[in-house]
Amino acid sequence: MAAGSPHSESPMRHDAAEHSPSPSPLPSPVLGHGHNPTHMVMDDLLGLLRIRIKRGLNLAVRDVRSSDPYVVVRIGNQRMKTRVIRKDVNPEWNEDLTLSVTDAEQPVLLEVYDHDTFSMDDSMGDAEFDIRPFVEVLKMHPTELPNGKRIKTIQPCRSNCLVEESSVVWRDGKIMQDMCLRLKNVECGELQVQLQWIDLPGSKAF
């Protein structure tokens, strides 16, 4: 797996979790929802991957009766996180995290943590997904398809974390992919996410 245990990295304590959206410094641009992609190195940049963290389902209990979950998203050396949702094992974030992509072979790692005020944040599982099927559709440059048209379907298997089949679709003039991912290294829990691509002028694109 691309990342170690949550206790092998920089501490994820209350001050870091609440006030530090990314470790410093990062060699690649990391953008949050609503930020403009400026001052970017375009030589190797393919584009931006916008990951919408929609919701968690049946997440693990790490406090007395519930958890205070948040999600960390990693690709390469980039790291972003969602806000913390208090006392909810079925949280709804509906939060967009946007990361730059220079290598479509790199998997995306999602890690879920329970926020603790006076101790290290507890792990609530993790999942990986491959963006190559999504990128393959981008390379086809589909346009003017019927709304909701399925372009490619990925089946769940032992080599991915999919709970059910996931389709890359043409929706509202954009290419999107919805996924439901089963969390690993934990007793229970799933994450629902959505992918969307953002082309940038001057990037390598496809």
Secondary structure in CASP SS format (residue, H / E / C, confidence):
PFRMAT SS
TARGET T0000
AUTHOR 0000-0000-0000
METHOD secondary structure of the structure
MODEL  1
M C 1.00
A C 1.00
A C 1.00
G C 1.00
S C 1.00
P C 1.00
H C 1.00
S C 1.00
E C 1.00
S C 1.00
P C 1.00
M C 1.00
R C 1.00
H H 1.00
D H 1.00
A H 1.00
A H 1.00
E H 1.00
H H 1.00
S C 1.00
P C 1.00
S C 1.00
P C 1.00
S C 1.00
P C 1.00
L C 1.00
P C 1.00
S C 1.00
P C 1.00
V E 1.00
L E 1.00
G E 1.00
H C 1.00
G C 1.00
H C 1.00
N C 1.00
P C 1.00
T C 1.00
H C 1.00
M C 1.00
V C 1.00
M C 1.00
D C 1.00
D C 1.00
L C 1.00
L C 1.00
G E 1.00
L E 1.00
L E 1.00
R E 1.00
I E 1.00
R E 1.00
I E 1.00
K E 1.00
R E 1.00
G E 1.00
L E 1.00
N C 1.00
L C 1.00
A C 1.00
V C 1.00
R C 1.00
D C 1.00
V C 1.00
R C 1.00
S C 1.00
S C 1.00
D C 1.00
P E 1.00
Y E 1.00
V E 1.00
V E 1.00
V E 1.00
R E 1.00
I E 1.00
G C 1.00
N C 1.00
Q E 1.00
R E 1.00
M E 1.00
K E 1.00
T C 1.00
R C 1.00
V C 1.00
I C 1.00
R C 1.00
K C 1.00
D C 1.00
V C 1.00
N C 1.00
P C 1.00
E E 1.00
W E 1.00
N E 1.00
E E 1.00
D E 1.00
L E 1.00
T E 1.00
L E 1.00
S E 1.00
V E 1.00
T C 1.00
D C 1.00
A C 1.00
E C 1.00
Q C 1.00
P C 1.00
V E 1.00
L E 1.00
L E 1.00
E E 1.00
V E 1.00
Y E 1.00
D E 1.00
H C 1.00
D C 1.00
T C 1.00
F C 1.00
S C 1.00
M C 1.00
D C 1.00
D E 1.00
S E 1.00
M E 1.00
G E 1.00
D E 1.00
A E 1.00
E E 1.00
F E 1.00
D C 1.00
I C 1.00
R H 1.00
P H 1.00
F H 1.00
V H 1.00
E H 1.00
V H 1.00
L H 1.00
K H 1.00
M H 1.00
H C 1.00
P C 1.00
T C 1.00
E C 1.00
L C 1.00
P C 1.00
N C 1.00
G C 1.00
K E 1.00
R E 1.00
I E 1.00
K E 1.00
T E 1.00
I E 1.00
Q C 1.00
P C 1.00
C C 1.00
R C 1.00
S C 1.00
N C 1.00
C C 1.00
L E 1.00
V C 1.00
E C 1.00
E C 1.00
S E 1.00
S E 1.00
V E 1.00
V E 1.00
W E 1.00
R E 1.00
D C 1.00
G C 1.00
K E 1.00
I E 1.00
M E 1.00
Q E 1.00
D E 1.00
M E 1.00
C E 1.00
L E 1.00
R E 1.00
L C 1.00
K E 1.00
N C 1.00
V C 1.00
E C 1.00
C C 1.00
G C 1.00
E E 1.00
L E 1.00
Q E 1.00
V E 1.00
Q E 1.00
L E 1.00
Q E 1.00
W E 1.00
I E 1.00
D C 1.00
L C 1.00
P C 1.00
G C 1.00
S C 1.00
K C 1.00
A C 1.00
F C 1.00
END
